[in-house]
Amino acid sequence: TSAQEETPEELGAPAIRLFPNPTHRLTTLEIENLGPDTQIQYGLYTLTGQRLWSKVGGQREKIEVQGLAKGVYLLRVQAGDWSEVKQLVVH
């Protein structure tokens, strides 16, 4: 196999979309390629690791950021053994 071919583990891996990003009021988080009944945990953190909030939700969530200071935040998403961190920019 060539180095450019996808392995079976890479096919259908969960994918996160966060839009708009940067934002100043509201952003939408979408997760693709997870089962419909998958329990998803979300957490928003400062760059120093302080947790601002956490919750359990679905594969499409609206995230209110109005009231947060301008800057970069980390959004951690976890479902079972899979997790990913995305940067969220508030301006």
Backbone as ProteinMPNN parsed JSONL, in Angstrom:
{"seq_chain_A": "TSAQEETPEELGAPAIRLFPNPTHRLTTLEIENLGPDTQIQYGLYTLTGQRLWSKVGGQREKIEVQGLAKGVYLLRVQAGDWSEVKQLVVH", "coords_chain_A": {"N_chain_A": [[0.837, -1.2, 0.0], [0.373, 2.296, -0.582], [1.707, 5.275, 0.97], [-0.205, 7.19, 0.892], [-2.689, 6.056, 0.952], [-5.711, 5.45, 2.773], [-6.026, 3.968, 5.957], [-8.126, 1.335, 7.33], [-8.864, 2.181, 9.909], [-8.819, 4.928, 9.681], [-10.842, 5.587, 7.96], [-14.03, 6.943, 8.015], [-13.678, 8.231, 10.449], [-14.561, 10.207, 13.301], [-15.532, 13.606, 12.744], [-15.138, 17.048, 13.359], [-16.889, 20.055, 13.046], [-16.736, 23.5, 13.488], [-18.382, 26.416, 13.586], [-19.582, 29.809, 13.114], [-16.092, 30.538, 13.239], [-13.534, 32.551, 13.85], [-15.791, 33.925, 16.369], [-18.295, 36.042, 17.908], [-20.582, 35.896, 19.362], [-22.243, 33.527, 19.061], [-21.669, 30.14, 18.283], [-21.656, 27.194, 16.245], [-21.434, 23.745, 16.751], [-20.729, 20.826, 15.083], [-20.729, 17.316, 14.787], [-19.611, 14.701, 12.857], [-20.003, 11.331, 11.645], [-20.499, 9.733, 13.904], [-22.338, 7.372, 15.859], [-25.958, 7.546, 16.038], [-26.991, 7.53, 18.669], [-24.928, 8.158, 20.34], [-23.336, 9.199, 23.282], [-22.142, 12.35, 24.008], [-19.61, 14.304, 25.37], [-18.877, 17.622, 26.259], [-16.539, 20.246, 26.77], [-15.453, 23.48, 27.709], [-12.497, 25.295, 27.79], [-9.983, 27.482, 29.178], [-6.834, 28.667, 27.863], [-5.017, 28.087, 29.815], [-6.0, 25.88, 30.99], [-8.202, 26.018, 32.681], [-11.42, 24.955, 33.411], [-14.338, 26.158, 31.992], [-16.968, 25.455, 31.494], [-18.916, 22.438, 31.288], [-20.722, 19.846, 29.612], [-23.19, 17.413, 28.601], [-24.215, 16.388, 25.425], [-25.707, 16.485, 22.116], [-25.039, 15.664, 18.635], [-25.066, 18.03, 17.302], [-24.637, 21.19, 18.407], [-25.409, 24.373, 19.74], [-23.342, 26.937, 20.801], [-23.055, 29.346, 23.15], [-21.175, 32.223, 23.369], [-21.161, 34.797, 24.083], [-20.253, 37.272, 26.353], [-17.936, 36.068, 27.175], [-14.458, 36.806, 27.572], [-12.473, 38.366, 25.036], [-10.413, 36.259, 23.073], [-8.555, 33.131, 22.856], [-9.921, 29.94, 23.163], [-10.273, 26.529, 24.287], [-12.06, 23.854, 23.042], [-13.14, 20.868, 24.121], [-14.076, 17.735, 22.994], [-15.623, 14.677, 23.586], [-16.327, 11.268, 23.014], [-16.941, 8.186, 24.011], [-14.06, 6.261, 23.453], [-12.888, 8.101, 21.83], [-11.608, 11.389, 21.383], [-11.291, 14.923, 20.86], [-9.758, 18.104, 20.44], [-10.585, 21.409, 19.799], [-9.71, 24.689, 18.721], [-11.287, 27.663, 19.723], [-12.024, 30.849, 18.77], [-12.733, 33.89, 20.202], [-13.934, 37.038, 19.47]], "CA_chain_A": [[0.0, 0.0, 0.0], [1.127, 3.545, -0.599], [1.561, 6.093, 2.182], [-1.349, 8.083, 0.735], [-3.949, 5.324, 1.134], [-6.244, 5.508, 4.129], [-6.193, 2.688, 6.625], [-9.511, 1.172, 7.767], [-9.126, 2.961, 11.119], [-8.99, 6.336, 9.328], [-12.092, 5.759, 7.228], [-15.187, 7.149, 8.869], [-13.326, 8.79, 11.748], [-15.383, 11.374, 13.632], [-15.048, 14.893, 12.262], [-15.767, 18.184, 14.027], [-16.968, 21.366, 12.382], [-17.044, 24.563, 14.441], [-18.596, 27.59, 12.733], [-18.39, 30.497, 12.625], [-14.938, 30.56, 14.123], [-13.876, 33.219, 15.103], [-17.156, 34.366, 16.608], [-18.41, 36.973, 19.026], [-21.825, 35.659, 20.08], [-22.76, 32.169, 19.012], [-21.025, 29.261, 17.312], [-22.309, 25.894, 16.128], [-20.543, 22.597, 16.72], [-21.307, 19.633, 14.459], [-19.846, 16.152, 14.763], [-20.044, 13.725, 11.861], [-19.488, 9.963, 11.703], [-20.745, 9.067, 15.181], [-23.649, 6.745, 15.903], [-27.005, 8.498, 16.417], [-27.261, 7.531, 20.104], [-23.66, 8.313, 21.045], [-23.301, 10.236, 24.302], [-21.01, 13.217, 23.723], [-19.29, 15.246, 26.437], [-18.238, 18.838, 25.791], [-15.982, 21.117, 27.79], [-14.778, 24.671, 27.217], [-11.373, 25.574, 28.674], [-9.047, 28.544, 28.844], [-5.54, 28.121, 27.437], [-4.293, 27.626, 31.002], [-6.62, 24.644, 31.441], [-9.351, 26.231, 33.562], [-12.692, 24.572, 32.781], [-15.377, 27.17, 32.109], [-18.209, 24.69, 31.598], [-18.963, 21.136, 30.623], [-22.086, 19.338, 29.471], [-23.42, 16.272, 27.718], [-25.135, 16.841, 24.397], [-25.863, 15.733, 20.883], [-24.05, 15.839, 17.568], [-25.131, 19.425, 16.844], [-24.859, 22.03, 19.58], [-25.16, 25.814, 19.657], [-22.531, 27.332, 21.943], [-23.128, 30.781, 23.413], [-19.897, 32.738, 23.869], [-21.328, 36.187, 24.472], [-19.887, 37.422, 27.756], [-16.559, 35.614, 27.371], [-13.437, 37.763, 27.164], [-11.846, 38.092, 23.745], [-9.249, 35.406, 23.186], [-8.599, 31.775, 22.321], [-10.399, 28.935, 24.108], [-10.179, 25.155, 23.809], [-13.289, 23.086, 23.165], [-12.813, 19.437, 24.128], [-15.225, 16.896, 22.667], [-15.292, 13.275, 23.85], [-17.372, 10.264, 22.84], [-16.3, 6.887, 24.197], [-12.604, 6.297, 23.436], [-12.457, 9.161, 20.917], [-11.709, 12.784, 21.838], [-10.601, 15.884, 20.021], [-9.77, 19.468, 20.958], [-10.616, 22.452, 18.756], [-9.57, 26.062, 19.196], [-12.403, 28.573, 19.476], [-11.568, 32.227, 18.899], [-13.791, 34.86, 20.51], [-13.438, 38.395, 19.203]], "C_chain_A": [[0.867, 1.243, 0.0], [0.843, 4.323, 0.673], [0.336, 6.989, 2.096], [-2.676, 7.373, 0.928], [-4.389, 5.413, 2.593], [-6.351, 4.102, 4.697], [-7.643, 2.549, 7.052], [-9.841, 1.98, 9.017], [-9.383, 4.433, 10.803], [-10.304, 6.591, 8.589], [-13.231, 5.924, 8.212], [-14.855, 7.667, 10.254], [-14.221, 9.989, 12.041], [-14.726, 12.664, 13.17], [-15.84, 16.003, 12.93], [-15.741, 19.387, 13.104], [-17.402, 22.371, 13.44], [-17.164, 25.856, 13.641], [-19.658, 28.511, 13.309], [-17.292, 30.477, 13.688], [-13.836, 31.329, 13.42], [-15.336, 33.674, 15.148], [-17.163, 35.383, 17.737], [-19.664, 36.721, 19.856], [-22.183, 34.188, 20.203], [-21.979, 31.382, 17.965], [-21.76, 27.928, 17.319], [-21.247, 24.814, 16.011], [-21.306, 21.432, 16.108], [-20.273, 18.523, 14.462], [-20.445, 15.153, 13.789], [-19.39, 12.377, 12.143], [-19.503, 9.359, 13.106], [-22.13, 8.44, 15.12], [-24.694, 7.707, 16.444], [-27.271, 8.574, 17.921], [-26.0, 7.701, 20.945], [-23.753, 9.454, 22.05], [-22.009, 11.035, 24.132], [-20.836, 14.19, 24.882], [-18.507, 16.412, 25.844], [-17.663, 19.59, 26.976], [-15.273, 22.289, 27.148], [-13.744, 25.083, 28.253], [-10.619, 26.814, 28.222], [-7.746, 27.883, 28.403], [-4.703, 27.635, 28.615], [-4.931, 26.379, 31.605], [-7.78, 24.803, 32.394], [-10.635, 25.876, 32.824], [-13.728, 25.646, 33.05], [-16.75, 26.534, 32.231], [-18.034, 23.335, 30.936], [-20.405, 20.679, 30.592], [-22.084, 18.101, 28.6], [-24.459, 16.715, 26.703], [-25.145, 15.938, 23.189], [-24.798, 16.089, 19.862], [-24.095, 17.217, 16.932], [-25.523, 20.272, 18.044], [-24.58, 23.485, 19.237], [-24.427, 26.197, 20.937], [-22.536, 28.852, 22.047], [-21.809, 31.254, 24.007], [-19.985, 34.211, 24.251], [-21.039, 36.294, 25.97], [-18.499, 36.896, 28.063], [-15.6, 36.709, 26.918], [-12.9, 37.383, 25.786], [-10.623, 37.224, 23.968], [-9.479, 34.047, 22.575], [-8.994, 30.823, 23.449], [-10.239, 27.558, 23.476], [-11.488, 24.446, 24.081], [-12.925, 21.614, 23.045], [-14.103, 18.652, 23.939], [-14.803, 15.446, 22.867], [-16.531, 12.403, 23.685], [-16.707, 8.897, 22.927], [-14.795, 7.034, 24.268], [-12.033, 7.418, 22.567], [-12.581, 10.526, 21.59], [-10.913, 13.667, 20.894], [-10.747, 17.262, 20.669], [-9.714, 20.426, 19.777], [-10.414, 23.807, 19.404], [-10.803, 26.857, 18.798], [-11.911, 29.976, 19.753], [-12.773, 33.135, 19.111], [-13.221, 36.247, 20.284], [-14.489, 39.425, 19.522]], "O_chain_A": [[1.978, 1.232, 0.53], [-0.139, 4.062, 1.368], [-0.123, 7.501, 3.118], [-3.705, 8.037, 1.057], [-3.57, 5.445, 3.512], [-6.723, 3.164, 3.993], [-8.344, 3.557, 7.135], [-10.979, 2.422, 9.178], [-10.078, 5.117, 11.555], [-10.812, 7.711, 8.603], [-13.377, 5.129, 9.141], [-15.681, 7.552, 11.16], [-14.601, 10.714, 11.121], [-13.502, 12.793, 13.204], [-17.062, 15.917, 13.056], [-14.731, 19.699, 12.473], [-18.334, 22.114, 14.201], [-16.18, 26.34, 13.083], [-20.582, 28.016, 13.956], [-17.567, 30.407, 14.886], [-13.247, 30.811, 12.472], [-16.011, 33.789, 14.125], [-16.164, 35.563, 18.434], [-19.799, 37.276, 20.946], [-22.398, 33.673, 21.3], [-21.668, 31.898, 16.891], [-22.413, 27.582, 18.303], [-20.28, 24.955, 15.262], [-22.398, 21.09, 16.561], [-19.097, 18.75, 14.179], [-21.622, 14.803, 13.876], [-18.352, 12.302, 12.799], [-18.626, 8.569, 13.457], [-23.002, 8.93, 14.402], [-24.362, 8.596, 17.228], [-27.74, 9.607, 18.399], [-26.012, 7.413, 22.142], [-24.198, 10.55, 21.709], [-20.918, 10.467, 24.114], [-21.796, 14.822, 25.323], [-17.597, 16.221, 25.036], [-18.237, 19.574, 28.065], [-14.569, 22.121, 26.152], [-14.052, 25.207, 29.438], [-10.614, 27.157, 27.04], [-7.58, 26.673, 28.554], [-3.773, 26.849, 28.428], [-4.457, 25.873, 32.622], [-8.305, 23.801, 32.88], [-10.916, 26.414, 31.753], [-13.972, 26.005, 34.201], [-17.599, 27.015, 32.981], [-17.125, 23.123, 30.134], [-21.213, 21.07, 31.434], [-21.091, 17.786, 27.945], [-25.46, 17.339, 27.057], [-24.669, 14.803, 23.219], [-23.794, 16.727, 20.179], [-23.244, 17.54, 16.103], [-26.595, 20.098, 18.623], [-23.623, 23.79, 18.525], [-24.847, 25.822, 22.032], [-22.078, 29.552, 21.144], [-21.373, 30.741, 25.037], [-18.999, 34.803, 24.691], [-21.532, 35.488, 26.759], [-17.929, 37.235, 29.101], [-15.899, 37.453, 25.984], [-12.88, 36.207, 25.424], [-9.881, 37.42, 24.93], [-10.461, 33.826, 21.867], [-8.458, 30.9, 24.555], [-10.088, 27.444, 22.26], [-11.973, 24.434, 25.213], [-12.459, 21.164, 21.998], [-15.093, 18.878, 24.635], [-13.753, 15.028, 22.379], [-17.622, 12.741, 24.143], [-15.987, 8.496, 22.012], [-14.289, 7.839, 25.05], [-10.824, 7.653, 22.572], [-13.559, 10.784, 22.292], [-9.986, 13.214, 20.223], [-11.731, 17.542, 21.353], [-8.896, 20.267, 18.871], [-10.892, 24.047, 20.513], [-11.299, 26.738, 17.678], [-11.433, 30.265, 20.851], [-13.708, 33.15, 18.311], [-12.171, 36.599, 20.822], [-14.251, 40.622, 19.36]]}, "name": "protein", "num_of_chains": 1, "seq": "TSAQEETPEELGAPAIRLFPNPTHRLTTLEIENLGPDTQIQYGLYTLTGQRLWSKVGGQREKIEVQGLAKGVYLLRVQAGDWSEVKQLVVH"}
